[in-house]
Amino acid sequence: MAAHGLTALAVCAILGATATSAAETVPIDFINASSPTRCAEEDNVYVKLQAPGISGFRIAAEHPPYIASVTQDSTAPDFTDCDMSGDPRFVFTPRTVVLHEDAHIRLVGHTYATFWRGERVDFQVGDRNEPGLHLVQLLRRGPLRDNEILVVYPSDGYWRPKPLPPPQLPDSAYGSSFLIGPIEHSTRPYVAIRSIAFEPASLTFRLAFANGSTGVLAVSEATPERTELAVSLDPPVPTGQPFAALRSMYVERPQADVSLASWEANGAGAGAAPIMDFRAVRAPAARFGRVEPSRHNLSAPDIRFHAFVATPEQRPVRATAPHHTWR
């Protein structure tokens, strides 16, 4: 599928970080289930990742190709044309807790006054358990300030990653989210999680899903170039169901957290299309992002899914000595 209304230079810019060797990965189906919206705070972009037997893959959050030109960010929410009055609403007692802190990282949890799901997920760090957190932030400690690199919403299974900020900015924005594990549907897609255990030494999150399966997500790199995550699922999600998904927002090209999908084609070239135009592609890697600035979450990263493996005997990520790339 050819790119629509994009210059060859723009397509190459976003495809450049997508290439991997076909010998290192297997292709999967990226299925677009997005729908139009006028609300910039609605996750209307929904791309499902499906293939039989996928037991591991990687997710990278990388700055958009125009990041060097961003000197003033744009991160304010825009609730114009939004009506969320029909969303489910469960009431909680707000709180904030520091779950872990050392010379390298901070882990902070928050319970909101209201949330769209009523489930209270266990969140464990060592012998400590804090149930009912709606947001958990992982921050990289720095000499001037701490910067978030990853957040998870335990009650609905949404994750948001971002790289460390570029030199000219004190911080950068979140944008697209992803889901991993057995995806279900209510008013929106979600993943039902029973518990999350975080291991600070290896930056590893161990997930117990409500259906009895398990998953592991480990941070392997956090630099100004990218935040890279290694994911494993045990057992793999059943055939015909998504094992992961991208969730994001698109109103129009100048107002979008993702506006372009690009992908490999297993040695037969590559493709790209506006996010709302493609229907399904089979590829060993794909990137979802922007090649032109947006007035919504201007510095938010592109998200790349790659390195899919379908080996049933693959072992989950081990929590041994840390192998992080910090810079």
KEGUMI-797099 format. One line per 5 residues: number of its first residue (from 1); their letters; for each residue y, x, z of N, C-alpha, C. Coordinates in nm, 2 decimals. Layout:
<recs>
NUM> a> Y/X/Z/Y/X/Z/Y/X/Z  ...
</recs>
This chain:
<recs>
1> maahg> -0.12/0.09/0.00/0.00/0.00/0.00/0.12/0.09/0.00  0.21/0.07/-0.09/0.33/0.15/-0.10/0.44/0.11/0.00  0.53/0.20/0.03/0.64/0.17/0.12/0.74/0.08/0.04  0.80/-0.02/0.11/0.89/-0.11/0.05/1.03/-0.07/0.09  1.12/-0.04/0.00/1.26/-0.01/0.03/1.28/0.11/0.11
6> ltala> 1.19/0.21/0.10/1.20/0.33/0.18/1.21/0.45/0.08  1.29/0.55/0.11/1.30/0.67/0.03/1.17/0.75/0.06  1.14/0.84/-0.04/1.02/0.93/-0.02/1.04/1.02/0.09  1.17/1.06/0.12/1.20/1.15/0.23/1.17/1.08/0.36  1.21/0.96/0.37/1.19/0.88/0.49/1.05/0.86/0.53
11> vcail> 0.97/0.83/0.42/0.83/0.81/0.44/0.76/0.94/0.49  0.79/1.05/0.42/0.74/1.18/0.46/0.77/1.22/0.60  0.89/1.18/0.65/0.94/1.22/0.78/0.85/1.15/0.88  0.81/1.03/0.86/0.73/0.96/0.97/0.59/0.98/0.95  0.54/1.02/0.83/0.40/1.05/0.81/0.37/1.19/0.85
16> gatat> 0.46/1.28/0.86/0.43/1.42/0.88/0.35/1.44/1.01  0.38/1.37/1.12/0.31/1.39/1.24/0.18/1.31/1.25  0.14/1.24/1.14/0.03/1.15/1.15/-0.10/1.22/1.10  -0.09/1.33/1.02/-0.21/1.38/0.95/-0.30/1.45/1.05  -0.43/1.42/1.04/-0.54/1.49/1.11/-0.65/1.51/1.01
21> saaet> -0.74/1.59/1.05/-0.86/1.61/0.96/-0.95/1.50/0.97  -1.00/1.45/0.85/-1.09/1.34/0.85/-1.22/1.37/0.92  -1.25/1.50/0.93/-1.38/1.55/0.99/-1.37/1.53/1.14  -1.25/1.52/1.20/-1.23/1.51/1.34/-1.22/1.37/1.40  -1.22/1.27/1.32/-1.20/1.14/1.36/-1.27/1.04/1.27
26> vpidf> -1.28/0.91/1.32/-1.34/0.81/1.23/-1.23/0.71/1.21  -1.24/0.64/1.10/-1.14/0.53/1.07/-1.16/0.41/1.15  -1.05/0.34/1.17/-1.06/0.21/1.24/-0.97/0.11/1.16  -0.98/-0.02/1.20/-0.89/-0.12/1.14/-0.77/-0.14/1.22  -0.66/-0.13/1.16/-0.53/-0.17/1.22/-0.49/-0.31/1.16
31> inass> -0.50/-0.41/1.24/-0.48/-0.55/1.20/-0.35/-0.61/1.25  -0.26/-0.65/1.16/-0.13/-0.69/1.20/-0.13/-0.84/1.23  -0.10/-0.87/1.36/-0.09/-1.01/1.40/0.05/-1.05/1.45  0.15/-0.98/1.40/0.28/-1.00/1.44/0.34/-1.13/1.39  0.45/-1.18/1.45/0.51/-1.30/1.41/0.66/-1.28/1.42
36> ptrca> 0.74/-1.35/1.34/0.89/-1.33/1.35/0.95/-1.38/1.48  1.07/-1.33/1.51/1.14/-1.37/1.63/1.29/-1.34/1.60  1.38/-1.41/1.68/1.52/-1.38/1.68/1.56/-1.32/1.82  1.46/-1.31/1.91/1.49/-1.26/2.04/1.45/-1.11/2.05  1.55/-1.03/2.09/1.52/-0.88/2.09/1.44/-0.84/2.22
41> eednv> 1.42/-0.93/2.31/1.34/-0.90/2.43/1.20/-0.96/2.43  1.16/-1.01/2.31/1.02/-1.07/2.29/0.94/-0.97/2.22  0.82/-0.95/2.27/0.72/-0.86/2.20/0.65/-0.94/2.09  0.71/-0.95/1.98/0.66/-1.02/1.87/0.57/-0.94/1.78  0.58/-0.81/1.79/0.49/-0.72/1.71/0.36/-0.70/1.79
46> yvklq> 0.25/-0.73/1.71/0.12/-0.72/1.77/0.02/-0.66/1.67  -0.02/-0.54/1.68/-0.11/-0.47/1.59/-0.24/-0.44/1.67  -0.35/-0.50/1.63/-0.48/-0.48/1.70/-0.55/-0.37/1.64  -0.62/-0.29/1.72/-0.70/-0.18/1.68/-0.85/-0.22/1.70  -0.93/-0.22/1.59/-1.07/-0.27/1.60/-1.16/-0.17/1.52
51> apgis> -1.28/-0.15/1.58/-1.39/-0.08/1.51/-1.50/-0.08/1.61  -1.63/-0.07/1.56/-1.74/-0.07/1.65/-1.76/0.06/1.72  -1.79/0.05/1.85/-1.84/0.17/1.92/-1.73/0.27/1.95  -1.60/0.24/1.95/-1.50/0.34/1.98/-1.50/0.37/2.13  -1.53/0.49/2.16/-1.54/0.53/2.30/-1.42/0.62/2.35
56> gfria> -1.35/0.67/2.25/-1.23/0.76/2.29/-1.13/0.77/2.18  -1.01/0.79/2.22/-0.90/0.81/2.12/-0.78/0.87/2.19  -0.67/0.90/2.12/-0.55/0.96/2.17/-0.43/0.88/2.13  -0.33/0.88/2.22/-0.20/0.81/2.19/-0.09/0.91/2.22  0.00/0.92/2.12/0.11/1.01/2.14/0.24/0.93/2.13
61> aehpp> 0.34/0.96/2.22/0.47/0.91/2.21/0.56/1.02/2.16  0.63/1.01/2.05/0.71/1.12/1.99/0.85/1.06/1.95  0.95/1.14/1.97/1.08/1.10/1.93/1.09/1.06/1.79  1.18/0.96/1.76/1.20/0.92/1.62/1.26/1.04/1.54  1.25/1.04/1.41/1.29/1.16/1.33/1.44/1.18/1.34
66> yiasv> 1.52/1.08/1.37/1.67/1.09/1.38/1.72/1.13/1.52  1.63/1.17/1.61/1.67/1.19/1.75/1.78/1.29/1.77  1.78/1.40/1.68/1.88/1.50/1.70/2.02/1.45/1.68  2.04/1.34/1.60/2.17/1.29/1.58/2.22/1.19/1.69  2.13/1.16/1.79/2.17/1.07/1.89/2.24/1.14/2.00
71> tqdst> 2.37/1.11/2.02/2.45/1.17/2.13/2.49/1.07/2.24  2.49/0.94/2.20/2.51/0.83/2.29/2.40/0.73/2.27  2.33/0.70/2.38/2.21/0.61/2.37/2.26/0.47/2.37  2.16/0.38/2.33/2.19/0.23/2.34/2.06/0.17/2.40  2.06/0.13/2.53/1.95/0.09/2.60/1.96/-0.05/2.66
76> apdft> 2.08/-0.11/2.65/2.10/-0.24/2.72/2.02/-0.35/2.66  1.96/-0.44/2.75/1.88/-0.55/2.69/1.98/-0.65/2.62  1.92/-0.72/2.53/1.99/-0.82/2.45/1.91/-0.95/2.45  1.96/-1.05/2.53/1.89/-1.17/2.55/1.95/-1.28/2.46  2.03/-1.24/2.36/2.08/-1.34/2.26/1.96/-1.40/2.19
81> dcdms> 1.97/-1.53/2.17/1.86/-1.61/2.10/1.73/-1.60/2.18  1.73/-1.58/2.31/1.61/-1.58/2.39/1.60/-1.70/2.48  1.48/-1.76/2.48/1.46/-1.87/2.58/1.32/-1.84/2.64  1.32/-1.80/2.76/1.20/-1.76/2.84/1.17/-1.86/2.95  1.24/-1.98/2.94/1.22/-2.08/3.05/1.08/-2.13/3.06
86> gdprf> 1.00/-2.12/2.96/0.87/-2.17/2.96/0.76/-2.07/3.01  0.80/-1.95/3.04/0.71/-1.85/3.08/0.65/-1.88/3.22  0.52/-1.85/3.24/0.46/-1.87/3.37/0.54/-1.78/3.48  0.55/-1.83/3.60/0.63/-1.76/3.70/0.56/-1.77/3.84  0.52/-1.66/3.89/0.46/-1.65/4.02/0.55/-1.57/4.11
91> vftpr> 0.56/-1.61/4.24/0.66/-1.55/4.33/0.59/-1.45/4.42  0.66/-1.34/4.44/0.61/-1.23/4.53/0.72/-1.18/4.62  0.68/-1.10/4.72/0.78/-1.03/4.80/0.82/-0.90/4.74  0.94/-0.88/4.70/0.97/-0.75/4.63/0.96/-0.63/4.73  0.91/-0.52/4.67/0.91/-0.39/4.75/0.90/-0.28/4.65
96> tvvlh> 0.93/-0.16/4.70/0.92/-0.03/4.63/0.85/0.07/4.72  0.75/0.14/4.67/0.67/0.24/4.75/0.66/0.37/4.67  0.67/0.48/4.73/0.64/0.61/4.67/0.49/0.63/4.70  0.41/0.63/4.59/0.27/0.65/4.60/0.22/0.79/4.61  0.30/0.88/4.55/0.26/1.02/4.55/0.39/1.10/4.51
101> edahi> 0.40/1.22/4.57/0.51/1.31/4.54/0.47/1.45/4.57  0.49/1.54/4.47/0.47/1.68/4.49/0.57/1.76/4.40  0.55/1.89/4.38/0.65/1.97/4.31/0.66/1.93/4.16  0.56/1.87/4.11/0.56/1.84/3.96/0.58/1.69/3.93  0.53/1.60/4.01/0.54/1.46/3.97/0.58/1.37/4.09
106> rlvgh> 0.63/1.25/4.05/0.64/1.14/4.15/0.58/1.02/4.09  0.51/0.94/4.17/0.45/0.82/4.13/0.51/0.71/4.22  0.58/0.61/4.16/0.65/0.51/4.24/0.60/0.37/4.19  0.58/0.28/4.29/0.53/0.15/4.25/0.63/0.04/4.30  0.63/-0.07/4.22/0.73/-0.18/4.25/0.66/-0.31/4.24
111> tyatf> 0.69/-0.40/4.33/0.65/-0.54/4.32/0.78/-0.62/4.29  0.77/-0.70/4.19/0.89/-0.78/4.15/0.89/-0.91/4.23  1.01/-0.98/4.23/1.02/-1.11/4.30/0.94/-1.22/4.22  0.93/-1.20/4.09/0.85/-1.29/4.01/0.78/-1.22/3.90  0.66/-1.27/3.86/0.59/-1.21/3.75/0.51/-1.32/3.68
116> wrger> 0.48/-1.29/3.55/0.41/-1.40/3.47/0.27/-1.42/3.50  0.21/-1.32/3.57/0.07/-1.33/3.61/0.06/-1.32/3.76  -0.03/-1.40/3.82/-0.04/-1.40/3.97/-0.14/-1.30/4.03  -0.22/-1.23/3.94/-0.32/-1.14/3.99/-0.26/-1.02/4.07  -0.33/-0.98/4.18/-0.30/-0.87/4.26/-0.40/-0.76/4.24
121> vdfqv> -0.36/-0.66/4.16/-0.45/-0.55/4.12/-0.44/-0.44/4.22  -0.56/-0.39/4.26/-0.56/-0.27/4.36/-0.51/-0.15/4.28  -0.42/-0.07/4.35/-0.38/0.06/4.30/-0.40/0.16/4.40  -0.49/0.26/4.37/-0.53/0.36/4.47/-0.49/0.50/4.43  -0.44/0.57/4.53/-0.41/0.71/4.52/-0.48/0.78/4.64
126> gdrne> -0.59/0.85/4.62/-0.66/0.91/4.73/-0.72/0.79/4.82  -0.70/0.80/4.95/-0.75/0.70/5.04/-0.65/0.58/5.05  -0.54/0.58/4.99/-0.44/0.48/5.00/-0.46/0.37/4.89  -0.45/0.25/4.93/-0.46/0.14/4.83/-0.33/0.05/4.85  -0.27/0.02/4.74/-0.15/-0.07/4.74/-0.17/-0.18/4.64
131> pglhl> -0.22/-0.29/4.68/-0.24/-0.40/4.59/-0.11/-0.48/4.56  -0.11/-0.54/4.44/0.00/-0.63/4.40/0.12/-0.56/4.34  0.11/-0.44/4.29/0.22/-0.38/4.23/0.23/-0.43/4.08  0.35/-0.45/4.04/0.38/-0.50/3.90/0.41/-0.39/3.81  0.47/-0.28/3.86/0.51/-0.17/3.78/0.49/-0.04/3.85
136> vqllr> 0.42/0.06/3.79/0.40/0.19/3.85/0.46/0.29/3.75  0.55/0.38/3.80/0.62/0.48/3.72/0.57/0.62/3.75  0.53/0.69/3.65/0.50/0.83/3.66/0.62/0.92/3.61  0.67/1.00/3.70/0.79/1.08/3.67/0.76/1.23/3.67  0.81/1.30/3.58/0.80/1.45/3.58/0.92/1.50/3.66
141> rgplr> 0.90/1.58/3.76/1.00/1.64/3.84/1.08/1.74/3.76  1.21/1.75/3.77/1.29/1.85/3.70/1.40/1.91/3.79  1.46/2.02/3.75/1.56/2.08/3.83/1.69/2.00/3.85  1.72/1.91/3.75/1.84/1.83/3.76/1.81/1.69/3.79  1.70/1.64/3.74/1.66/1.50/3.76/1.52/1.48/3.73
146> dneil> 1.46/1.37/3.78/1.32/1.34/3.74/1.33/1.24/3.62  1.23/1.26/3.53/1.23/1.18/3.41/1.09/1.11/3.40  1.10/0.98/3.38/0.97/0.90/3.35/0.91/0.95/3.22  0.78/0.95/3.23/0.70/0.98/3.11/0.60/0.87/3.07  0.57/0.78/3.17/0.47/0.68/3.15/0.49/0.57/3.26
151> vvyps> 0.47/0.45/3.22/0.47/0.34/3.32/0.35/0.25/3.28  0.29/0.18/3.38/0.19/0.08/3.36/0.22/-0.04/3.45  0.19/-0.16/3.39/0.21/-0.28/3.45/0.07/-0.33/3.49  0.02/-0.31/3.61/-0.12/-0.33/3.64/-0.17/-0.48/3.62  -0.08/-0.57/3.65/-0.12/-0.71/3.64/-0.15/-0.76/3.50
156> dgywr> -0.09/-0.70/3.40/-0.12/-0.75/3.26/-0.17/-0.63/3.17  -0.18/-0.51/3.22/-0.24/-0.40/3.15/-0.15/-0.34/3.04  -0.02/-0.36/3.05/0.07/-0.30/2.95/0.11/-0.16/3.00  0.12/-0.06/2.90/0.16/0.07/2.93/0.27/0.11/2.83  0.36/0.19/2.88/0.47/0.24/2.80/0.49/0.39/2.82
161> pkplp> 0.47/0.47/2.71/0.49/0.62/2.73/0.62/0.66/2.66  0.67/0.78/2.70/0.78/0.84/2.63/0.78/0.99/2.65  0.83/1.07/2.56/0.84/1.22/2.58/0.95/1.25/2.67  0.96/1.37/2.72/1.08/1.42/2.79/1.20/1.41/2.70  1.32/1.39/2.75/1.43/1.37/2.66/1.47/1.50/2.58
166> ppqlp> 1.53/1.48/2.47/1.58/1.59/2.39/1.69/1.66/2.46  1.73/1.78/2.42/1.83/1.86/2.49/1.96/1.80/2.51  2.00/1.71/2.42/2.14/1.66/2.42/2.15/1.53/2.51  2.04/1.48/2.56/2.04/1.36/2.63/1.98/1.38/2.77  2.03/1.31/2.88/1.98/1.33/3.01/1.84/1.25/3.02
171> dsayg> 1.82/1.15/2.94/1.70/1.07/2.95/1.69/1.00/2.81  1.58/0.93/2.79/1.56/0.86/2.67/1.49/0.72/2.71  1.49/0.63/2.61/1.45/0.49/2.64/1.30/0.47/2.62  1.25/0.37/2.69/1.12/0.31/2.65/1.14/0.21/2.54  1.03/0.19/2.46/1.04/0.09/2.36/0.90/0.02/2.35
176> ssfli> 0.82/0.06/2.26/0.69/0.00/2.23/0.60/0.02/2.35  0.50/-0.08/2.37/0.40/-0.08/2.47/0.26/-0.07/2.40  0.16/-0.04/2.48/0.02/-0.05/2.42/-0.07/-0.11/2.53  -0.18/-0.17/2.48/-0.28/-0.22/2.56/-0.41/-0.14/2.53  -0.49/-0.11/2.63/-0.62/-0.05/2.61/-0.73/-0.13/2.69
181> gpieh> -0.85/-0.14/2.63/-0.96/-0.21/2.70/-0.98/-0.35/2.64  -1.05/-0.43/2.72/-1.08/-0.57/2.67/-0.96/-0.66/2.67  -0.91/-0.69/2.55/-0.78/-0.77/2.54/-0.82/-0.91/2.54  -0.74/-0.99/2.62/-0.75/-1.13/2.63/-0.62/-1.20/2.59  -0.62/-1.33/2.59/-0.49/-1.40/2.55/-0.46/-1.51/2.65
186> strpy> -0.34/-1.52/2.69/-0.29/-1.64/2.76/-0.16/-1.68/2.69  -0.04/-1.67/2.75/0.08/-1.69/2.67/0.11/-1.57/2.58  0.05/-1.46/2.61/0.06/-1.34/2.53/-0.07/-1.26/2.55  -0.09/-1.16/2.47/-0.21/-1.07/2.50/-0.20/-0.99/2.63  -0.31/-0.97/2.69/-0.31/-0.89/2.82/-0.45/-0.83/2.84
191> vairs> -0.45/-0.74/2.93/-0.58/-0.68/2.97/-0.60/-0.71/3.12  -0.71/-0.77/3.16/-0.73/-0.80/3.30/-0.79/-0.68/3.37  -0.72/-0.62/3.47/-0.76/-0.50/3.54/-0.79/-0.54/3.68  -0.91/-0.49/3.73/-0.94/-0.51/3.87/-0.88/-0.41/3.96  -0.88/-0.28/3.92/-0.83/-0.17/4.00/-0.79/-0.06/3.91
196> iafep> -0.69/0.02/3.96/-0.65/0.15/3.90/-0.65/0.26/4.01  -0.72/0.37/3.98/-0.71/0.48/4.07/-0.65/0.60/4.00  -0.54/0.65/4.07/-0.47/0.77/4.01/-0.51/0.90/4.08  -0.54/1.00/4.00/-0.57/1.13/4.05/-0.46/1.23/4.01  -0.38/1.27/4.11/-0.26/1.35/4.08/-0.29/1.48/4.02
201> asltf> -0.40/1.55/4.06/-0.43/1.69/4.02/-0.45/1.69/3.87  -0.50/1.58/3.81/-0.54/1.58/3.67/-0.46/1.48/3.59  -0.36/1.41/3.65/-0.28/1.31/3.59/-0.37/1.21/3.52  -0.47/1.16/3.59/-0.57/1.07/3.54/-0.56/0.94/3.61  -0.57/0.83/3.52/-0.58/0.69/3.57/-0.72/0.64/3.54
206> rlafa> -0.79/0.60/3.64/-0.92/0.55/3.62/-0.92/0.40/3.64  -0.96/0.32/3.54/-0.94/0.18/3.53/-1.08/0.11/3.55  -1.08/0.01/3.63/-1.19/-0.09/3.64/-1.14/-0.22/3.59  -1.20/-0.26/3.47/-1.15/-0.39/3.41/-1.23/-0.51/3.48  -1.17/-0.62/3.47/-1.22/-0.74/3.53/-1.36/-0.78/3.48
211> ngstg> -1.39/-0.74/3.36/-1.52/-0.78/3.30/-1.63/-0.68/3.33  -1.60/-0.58/3.42/-1.70/-0.48/3.46/-1.70/-0.35/3.39  -1.64/-0.34/3.27/-1.63/-0.21/3.20/-1.52/-0.12/3.27  -1.52/0.00/3.22/-1.42/0.10/3.28/-1.35/0.17/3.17  -1.24/0.24/3.21/-1.17/0.32/3.12/-1.10/0.43/3.19
216> vlavs> -1.06/0.53/3.12/-0.99/0.65/3.17/-0.87/0.68/3.08  -0.75/0.70/3.14/-0.64/0.74/3.06/-0.58/0.86/3.14  -0.57/0.98/3.06/-0.52/1.10/3.12/-0.40/1.16/3.04  -0.30/1.20/3.11/-0.19/1.27/3.05/-0.22/1.41/3.02  -0.22/1.45/2.89/-0.26/1.59/2.86/-0.14/1.67/2.82
221> eatpe> -0.03/1.61/2.78/0.09/1.68/2.75/0.22/1.59/2.78  0.32/1.66/2.84/0.45/1.59/2.86/0.56/1.70/2.83  0.61/1.69/2.71/0.71/1.79/2.67/0.83/1.72/2.60  0.94/1.78/2.56/1.04/1.72/2.48/0.99/1.68/2.34  0.88/1.73/2.30/0.82/1.69/2.17/0.74/1.56/2.18
226> rtela> 0.66/1.55/2.28/0.57/1.43/2.29/0.51/1.42/2.43  0.47/1.30/2.46/0.37/1.27/2.57/0.24/1.23/2.51  0.14/1.30/2.53/0.01/1.28/2.47/-0.09/1.23/2.58  -0.17/1.12/2.54/-0.26/1.06/2.63/-0.40/1.06/2.57  -0.50/1.09/2.65/-0.64/1.08/2.61/-0.70/0.96/2.68
231> vsldp> -0.77/0.88/2.60/-0.82/0.75/2.65/-0.97/0.75/2.62  -1.05/0.70/2.72/-1.19/0.68/2.70/-1.23/0.54/2.75  -1.33/0.47/2.69/-1.37/0.34/2.73/-1.53/0.34/2.75  -1.58/0.28/2.86/-1.72/0.29/2.88/-1.76/0.15/2.94  -1.84/0.07/2.87/-1.89/0.10/2.74/-1.78/0.06/2.64
236> pvptg> -1.80/0.09/2.51/-1.70/0.05/2.41/-1.68/-0.10/2.41  -1.56/-0.15/2.37/-1.54/-0.29/2.36/-1.63/-0.34/2.25  -1.69/-0.46/2.27/-1.78/-0.52/2.17/-1.72/-0.53/2.03  -1.81/-0.51/1.93/-1.77/-0.52/1.79/-1.70/-0.66/1.76  -1.59/-0.65/1.68/-1.52/-0.77/1.65/-1.40/-0.80/1.74
241> qpfaa> -1.39/-0.72/1.85/-1.28/-0.74/1.94/-1.19/-0.62/1.94  -1.06/-0.64/1.96/-0.97/-0.52/1.97/-1.00/-0.44/2.10  -1.00/-0.30/2.08/-1.01/-0.21/2.20/-0.88/-0.16/2.24  -0.77/-0.18/2.16/-0.64/-0.14/2.20/-0.54/-0.22/2.11  -0.42/-0.21/2.14/-0.32/-0.28/2.06/-0.18/-0.22/2.08
246> lrsmy> -0.10/-0.23/1.98/0.05/-0.20/1.99/0.12/-0.33/2.02  0.22/-0.33/2.11/0.31/-0.44/2.13/0.45/-0.39/2.13  0.53/-0.46/2.05/0.67/-0.41/2.03/0.76/-0.52/1.98  0.88/-0.49/1.93/0.98/-0.59/1.90/1.04/-0.55/1.76  1.05/-0.66/1.68/1.12/-0.64/1.55/1.20/-0.77/1.52
251> verpq> 1.33/-0.76/1.51/1.41/-0.88/1.47/1.46/-0.85/1.32  1.52/-0.73/1.30/1.55/-0.68/1.17/1.56/-0.53/1.18  1.57/-0.46/1.07/1.57/-0.32/1.07/1.67/-0.25/1.16  1.80/-0.30/1.17/1.89/-0.24/1.27/1.87/-0.29/1.41  1.77/-0.38/1.43/1.75/-0.43/1.57/1.60/-0.44/1.59
256> advsl> 1.54/-0.32/1.62/1.39/-0.32/1.63/1.35/-0.20/1.71  1.24/-0.21/1.79/1.18/-0.10/1.85/1.08/-0.03/1.76  1.03/-0.10/1.66/0.95/-0.05/1.56/0.98/-0.12/1.43  0.99/-0.05/1.32/1.02/-0.11/1.19/0.93/-0.07/1.08  0.86/0.04/1.10/0.77/0.10/1.00/0.63/0.13/1.05
261> aswea> 0.53/0.10/0.97/0.40/0.15/1.00/0.36/0.25/0.89  0.29/0.36/0.93/0.25/0.46/0.84/0.11/0.50/0.88  0.03/0.54/0.78/-0.11/0.57/0.81/-0.17/0.67/0.71  -0.28/0.73/0.75/-0.36/0.81/0.66/-0.45/0.72/0.58  -0.52/0.78/0.48/-0.62/0.70/0.40/-0.74/0.78/0.38
266> ngaga> -0.79/0.86/0.48/-0.91/0.93/0.47/-0.92/1.02/0.34  -0.83/1.10/0.32/-0.83/1.20/0.21/-0.78/1.14/0.08  -0.75/1.01/0.07/-0.71/0.95/-0.05/-0.56/0.92/-0.05  -0.48/1.00/0.02/-0.34/0.98/0.03/-0.30/0.91/0.16  -0.18/0.86/0.16/-0.13/0.80/0.28/-0.05/0.68/0.24
271> gaapi> -0.01/0.59/0.33/0.06/0.47/0.30/0.16/0.44/0.41  0.26/0.36/0.38/0.36/0.31/0.47/0.41/0.17/0.43  0.45/0.09/0.52/0.50/-0.04/0.49/0.59/-0.08/0.61  0.69/-0.17/0.58/0.77/-0.23/0.69/0.67/-0.30/0.79  0.70/-0.30/0.91/0.61/-0.35/1.01/0.56/-0.49/0.99
276> mdfra> 0.65/-0.58/0.94/0.61/-0.72/0.92/0.54/-0.74/0.79  0.52/-0.64/0.71/0.47/-0.67/0.57/0.32/-0.64/0.56  0.27/-0.54/0.62/0.13/-0.51/0.60/0.04/-0.61/0.68  -0.08/-0.63/0.63/-0.18/-0.72/0.70/-0.29/-0.65/0.77  -0.35/-0.55/0.70/-0.46/-0.48/0.77/-0.48/-0.35/0.69
281> vrapa> -0.51/-0.24/0.75/-0.54/-0.12/0.69/-0.65/-0.05/0.77  -0.74/0.02/0.70/-0.84/0.10/0.76/-0.80/0.25/0.75  -0.78/0.32/0.86/-0.73/0.45/0.86/-0.78/0.53/0.98  -0.78/0.66/0.98/-0.82/0.74/1.10/-0.70/0.77/1.19  -0.58/0.73/1.15/-0.46/0.75/1.23/-0.35/0.67/1.18
286> arfgr> -0.26/0.62/1.27/-0.14/0.55/1.22/-0.03/0.57/1.32  0.09/0.56/1.27/0.21/0.58/1.35/0.30/0.46/1.33  0.36/0.41/1.44/0.45/0.30/1.44/0.58/0.34/1.50  0.69/0.33/1.41/0.82/0.37/1.46/0.93/0.34/1.37  1.03/0.43/1.37/1.16/0.40/1.29/1.20/0.53/1.22
291> vepsr> 1.26/0.51/1.10/1.32/0.62/1.03/1.47/0.61/1.02  1.52/0.50/1.07/1.67/0.48/1.08/1.71/0.42/1.21  1.83/0.46/1.26/1.87/0.42/1.40/1.87/0.26/1.41  1.84/0.22/1.54/1.84/0.08/1.57/1.94/0.07/1.69  2.01/-0.04/1.70/2.10/-0.07/1.81/2.03/-0.11/1.93
296> hnlsa> 1.90/-0.13/1.93/1.82/-0.17/2.04/1.73/-0.05/2.08  1.74/0.00/2.20/1.66/0.11/2.25/1.66/0.23/2.15  1.78/0.28/2.12/1.80/0.37/2.01/1.71/0.49/2.02  1.69/0.55/2.14/1.61/0.67/2.15/1.46/0.65/2.18  1.42/0.52/2.18/1.28/0.49/2.21/1.18/0.56/2.11
301> pdirf> 1.07/0.60/2.16/0.98/0.69/2.08/0.90/0.61/1.98  0.85/0.68/1.88/0.74/0.63/1.79/0.61/0.64/1.86  0.51/0.56/1.83/0.38/0.56/1.89/0.28/0.59/1.78  0.19/0.69/1.81/0.09/0.74/1.72/-0.05/0.72/1.78  -0.14/0.65/1.71/-0.28/0.64/1.75/-0.37/0.73/1.66
306> hafva> -0.45/0.81/1.72/-0.53/0.90/1.64/-0.65/0.95/1.72  -0.73/1.03/1.65/-0.85/1.10/1.71/-0.95/1.00/1.76  -0.99/0.90/1.69/-1.08/0.80/1.73/-1.23/0.86/1.72  -1.30/0.84/1.82/-1.44/0.89/1.82/-1.53/0.77/1.86  -1.65/0.77/1.80/-1.75/0.66/1.83/-1.88/0.71/1.86
311> tpeqr> -1.88/0.80/1.97/-2.00/0.86/2.02/-2.04/0.80/2.15  -2.15/0.72/2.16/-2.18/0.65/2.28/-2.20/0.75/2.40  -2.25/0.87/2.37/-2.27/0.96/2.48/-2.15/1.03/2.53  -2.03/1.00/2.47/-1.91/1.07/2.52/-1.89/1.04/2.67  -1.86/1.15/2.74/-1.83/1.13/2.88/-1.69/1.10/2.90
316> pvrat> -1.65/1.02/3.01/-1.51/1.00/3.04/-1.44/1.13/3.08  -1.31/1.13/3.07/-1.23/1.24/3.10/-1.26/1.28/3.25  -1.29/1.41/3.27/-1.32/1.45/3.41/-1.19/1.49/3.48  -1.19/1.46/3.61/-1.07/1.50/3.69/-1.10/1.63/3.76  -1.09/1.74/3.69/-1.11/1.87/3.75/-0.97/1.94/3.75
321> aphht> -0.97/2.07/3.72/-0.84/2.14/3.72/-0.75/2.08/3.61  -0.62/2.07/3.64/-0.53/2.01/3.54/-0.52/2.10/3.41  -0.50/2.03/3.30/-0.49/2.10/3.17/-0.36/2.04/3.10  -0.25/2.03/3.18/-0.13/1.97/3.12/-0.05/2.07/3.05  0.02/2.02/2.95/0.12/2.11/2.89/0.26/2.06/2.94
326> wr> 0.32/2.14/3.02/0.45/2.10/3.07/0.56/2.19/3.01  0.67/2.14/2.98/0.78/2.22/2.93/0.91/2.15/2.95
</recs>
